[in-house]
Amino acid sequence: MNALTTGLKTLTCGLTAVAITTVMSWSLVQSTSVVPFGASPTPVQMAKLTTRHHHVLFGQSLPAVLVD
């Protein structure tokens, strides 16, 4: 009887843990996938930093020419 009781407690605890994990995971997915009520539907404008790409020539203004 003791082994049966221990087995049922273990099974109940495991199923409860799975149920809690499932509900919390679903809640997280739902709360992060929907825009909150009252939030502006327009996207937020953000500043962009752009730079020009320079080729590194290691101090030479022109590429070296090989002469035989």
Sequence and secondary structure as in RCSB ss.txt:
>XXXX:A:sequence
MNALTTGLKTLTCGLTAVAITTVMSWSLVQSTSVVPFGASPTPVQMAKLTTRHHHVLFGQSLPAVLVD
>XXXX:A:secstr
 HHHHHHHHHHHHHHHHHHHHHHHHHHHHHHHHS  TT  SS               TT SS      
